Amino acid sequence: MANFLFVLRDNHDEKATRCFQFAKIAHGKGHKVNLFLIDSGVDWAMRDRDGSRKTTTGDCVNDYLPYLVEHGVETGVCTPCAKNRGLDEASFHSNMVLDGGPHLIDMAAEAKIFNF
C-alpha cells in the first residue's frame, strides 16, 4: 500500500471538501494517510467549524471529515499558524494535534503529496 500526505492550506469549503474526500478514499482503500493543515487551513481543526456548506458538486466537508476523525487519521496542525489565529488545541477534533514543519518534512519525504 502507498503512503499519502494531504496538505490543506486554505479554509475554502471546496478545497477542504476535496482534501478530506480524497484522504477518506485513500484510507478506505487501506493506504497510510496523514493530513497536515497549514495557513488558513488550520481553521478546519476546530470542532465547531461548520462543514455543512455544499460545494458545486453537492457534497461538503461533513461528508468526509467525520470519517477521518472517527478512524483516527493523524492530522497535524501547524503550530504557528494556529497560535497566531488564537486557536487552541483543546478545541480541535480528536485526531488533530499541533505540529511543526520538521515533522511535515519528514512525512513528505516518505509520501505521495496532495496539496489543496
C-alpha positions, 0 to 999 in steps of 0.5 A: 500500500502507498503512503499519502500526505494531504496538505490543506492550506486554505479554509475554502469549503471546496478545497477542504471538501476535496482534501478530506474526500480524497484522504477518506478514499485513500484510507478506505482503500487501506493506504497510510494517510496523514493530513497536515493543515497549514495557513488558513487551513488550520481553521478546519481543526476546530470542532465547531467549524461548520462543514455543512456548506455544499460545494458545486458538486453537492457534497461538503466537508461533513461528508468526509471529515467525520470519517477521518476523525472517527478512524483516527487519521493523524492530522497535524496542525501547524503550530504557528499558524494556529497560535497566531489565529488564537486557536487552541488545541483543546478545541480541535477534533480528536485526531488533530494535534499541533505540529511543526514543519520538521515533522511535515518534512519528514512525512513528505519525504516518505509520501505521495503529496496532495496539496489543496 
